[in-house]
Amino acid sequence: MRVVKKGDRIESVVYTPPEEKENAEEYRLLGYVQPKERVDFGAASTDGAFRLVVDGDGICLFPLPESRSFEAEIDLAAFGLAGRRVVSVDAAPVPGGKVGSAPTWRQDGDRVRISADARSLSYRLRFS
């Protein structure tokens, strides 16, 4: 994954599967993130690849295709959800397929850490 920053903002993120990388040091020098290396986006940090969607009653993480297992830490306050308490993190099955393993999670104040196998369509954080 290559993260291009402009000042204090992320301008773009490009994912290249590790199998396509012949020279890991060359990719590191070009700014690519190595597999399982954590990237901090401010409101969230992760060693994986997913789309994060905030809606009225929760937050959904949608792993990108061909994603590997990941850990993510989400700052609820950064999404206007300060003080909210997560009561569950539920995995949704891929249509016509099986649901992956149940994600593990813990909350410390406004920060929620999630570990997931990325084999499910999505992971929804539900609040009380």
Contacts in CASP RR format, 6 or more apart in sequence:
PFRMAT RR
TARGET T0000
AUTHOR 0000-0000-0000
METHOD contacts of the structure
MODEL  1
MRVVKKGDRIESVVYTPPEEKENAEEYRLLGYVQPKERVDFGAASTDGAF
RLVVDGDGICLFPLPESRSFEAEIDLAAFGLAGRRVVSVDAAPVPGGKVG
SAPTWRQDGDRVRISADARSLSYRLRFS
1 13 0 8 1.000
1 14 0 8 1.000
1 15 0 8 1.000
1 16 0 8 1.000
1 32 0 8 1.000
1 33 0 8 1.000
1 39 0 8 1.000
1 48 0 8 1.000
1 49 0 8 1.000
2 12 0 8 1.000
2 13 0 8 1.000
2 14 0 8 1.000
2 15 0 8 1.000
2 16 0 8 1.000
2 30 0 8 1.000
2 31 0 8 1.000
2 32 0 8 1.000
2 33 0 8 1.000
3 10 0 8 1.000
3 12 0 8 1.000
3 13 0 8 1.000
3 31 0 8 1.000
3 33 0 8 1.000
3 39 0 8 1.000
4 10 0 8 1.000
4 11 0 8 1.000
4 12 0 8 1.000
4 13 0 8 1.000
4 14 0 8 1.000
5 11 0 8 1.000
10 41 0 8 1.000
15 49 0 8 1.000
15 64 0 8 1.000
16 27 0 8 1.000
16 32 0 8 1.000
17 66 0 8 1.000
18 34 0 8 1.000
18 35 0 8 1.000
21 27 0 8 1.000
21 32 0 8 1.000
24 34 0 8 1.000
27 34 0 8 1.000
28 34 0 8 1.000
33 39 0 8 1.000
35 68 0 8 1.000
36 47 0 8 1.000
36 48 0 8 1.000
36 68 0 8 1.000
37 47 0 8 1.000
38 45 0 8 1.000
38 46 0 8 1.000
38 47 0 8 1.000
38 71 0 8 1.000
39 45 0 8 1.000
39 46 0 8 1.000
39 47 0 8 1.000
39 48 0 8 1.000
42 75 0 8 1.000
42 78 0 8 1.000
43 74 0 8 1.000
43 75 0 8 1.000
43 78 0 8 1.000
43 79 0 8 1.000
44 52 0 8 1.000
44 72 0 8 1.000
44 73 0 8 1.000
44 74 0 8 1.000
44 75 0 8 1.000
44 78 0 8 1.000
45 72 0 8 1.000
45 73 0 8 1.000
46 70 0 8 1.000
46 71 0 8 1.000
46 72 0 8 1.000
46 73 0 8 1.000
47 70 0 8 1.000
47 71 0 8 1.000
48 67 0 8 1.000
48 68 0 8 1.000
48 70 0 8 1.000
48 71 0 8 1.000
48 72 0 8 1.000
48 118 0 8 1.000
49 63 0 8 1.000
49 64 0 8 1.000
49 67 0 8 1.000
49 70 0 8 1.000
50 61 0 8 1.000
50 62 0 8 1.000
50 63 0 8 1.000
50 64 0 8 1.000
50 67 0 8 1.000
50 70 0 8 1.000
50 72 0 8 1.000
50 118 0 8 1.000
51 61 0 8 1.000
51 62 0 8 1.000
51 64 0 8 1.000
52 59 0 8 1.000
52 60 0 8 1.000
52 61 0 8 1.000
52 62 0 8 1.000
52 74 0 8 1.000
53 59 0 8 1.000
53 60 0 8 1.000
53 62 0 8 1.000
54 79 0 8 1.000
54 81 0 8 1.000
57 126 0 8 1.000
57 127 0 8 1.000
58 81 0 8 1.000
58 124 0 8 1.000
58 125 0 8 1.000
58 126 0 8 1.000
58 127 0 8 1.000
59 74 0 8 1.000
59 79 0 8 1.000
59 81 0 8 1.000
59 124 0 8 1.000
59 125 0 8 1.000
60 122 0 8 1.000
60 123 0 8 1.000
60 124 0 8 1.000
60 125 0 8 1.000
61 72 0 8 1.000
61 114 0 8 1.000
61 116 0 8 1.000
61 122 0 8 1.000
61 123 0 8 1.000
61 124 0 8 1.000
61 125 0 8 1.000
62 121 0 8 1.000
62 122 0 8 1.000
63 70 0 8 1.000
63 116 0 8 1.000
63 118 0 8 1.000
63 120 0 8 1.000
63 122 0 8 1.000
63 123 0 8 1.000
67 118 0 8 1.000
68 118 0 8 1.000
69 115 0 8 1.000
69 116 0 8 1.000
69 117 0 8 1.000
69 118 0 8 1.000
70 115 0 8 1.000
70 116 0 8 1.000
70 118 0 8 1.000
71 113 0 8 1.000
71 114 0 8 1.000
71 115 0 8 1.000
72 113 0 8 1.000
72 114 0 8 1.000
72 116 0 8 1.000
73 111 0 8 1.000
73 112 0 8 1.000
73 113 0 8 1.000
73 114 0 8 1.000
74 111 0 8 1.000
74 112 0 8 1.000
74 113 0 8 1.000
74 114 0 8 1.000
74 125 0 8 1.000
75 110 0 8 1.000
75 111 0 8 1.000
76 82 0 8 1.000
76 83 0 8 1.000
76 84 0 8 1.000
76 109 0 8 1.000
76 110 0 8 1.000
76 111 0 8 1.000
76 112 0 8 1.000
77 83 0 8 1.000
77 110 0 8 1.000
81 110 0 8 1.000
81 127 0 8 1.000
82 110 0 8 1.000
83 109 0 8 1.000
83 110 0 8 1.000
84 110 0 8 1.000
84 127 0 8 1.000
84 128 0 8 1.000
85 107 0 8 1.000
85 127 0 8 1.000
85 128 0 8 1.000
86 105 0 8 1.000
86 107 0 8 1.000
86 112 0 8 1.000
86 125 0 8 1.000
86 126 0 8 1.000
86 127 0 8 1.000
87 126 0 8 1.000
87 127 0 8 1.000
87 128 0 8 1.000
88 125 0 8 1.000
88 126 0 8 1.000
89 103 0 8 1.000
89 105 0 8 1.000
89 114 0 8 1.000
89 123 0 8 1.000
89 124 0 8 1.000
89 125 0 8 1.000
89 126 0 8 1.000
90 123 0 8 1.000
90 124 0 8 1.000
90 126 0 8 1.000
91 99 0 8 1.000
91 100 0 8 1.000
91 101 0 8 1.000
91 102 0 8 1.000
91 103 0 8 1.000
91 116 0 8 1.000
91 120 0 8 1.000
91 122 0 8 1.000
91 123 0 8 1.000
92 99 0 8 1.000
92 120 0 8 1.000
92 121 0 8 1.000
92 122 0 8 1.000
92 123 0 8 1.000
92 124 0 8 1.000
93 99 0 8 1.000
93 100 0 8 1.000
93 120 0 8 1.000
93 121 0 8 1.000
94 119 0 8 1.000
94 120 0 8 1.000
94 121 0 8 1.000
95 121 0 8 1.000
98 119 0 8 1.000
99 119 0 8 1.000
99 120 0 8 1.000
100 117 0 8 1.000
100 119 0 8 1.000
100 120 0 8 1.000
101 116 0 8 1.000
101 117 0 8 1.000
101 119 0 8 1.000
103 114 0 8 1.000
103 115 0 8 1.000
103 116 0 8 1.000
103 117 0 8 1.000
103 123 0 8 1.000
104 114 0 8 1.000
104 115 0 8 1.000
105 112 0 8 1.000
105 113 0 8 1.000
105 114 0 8 1.000
105 115 0 8 1.000
105 125 0 8 1.000
106 112 0 8 1.000
106 113 0 8 1.000
107 113 0 8 1.000
112 125 0 8 1.000
114 123 0 8 1.000
114 125 0 8 1.000
116 123 0 8 1.000
END
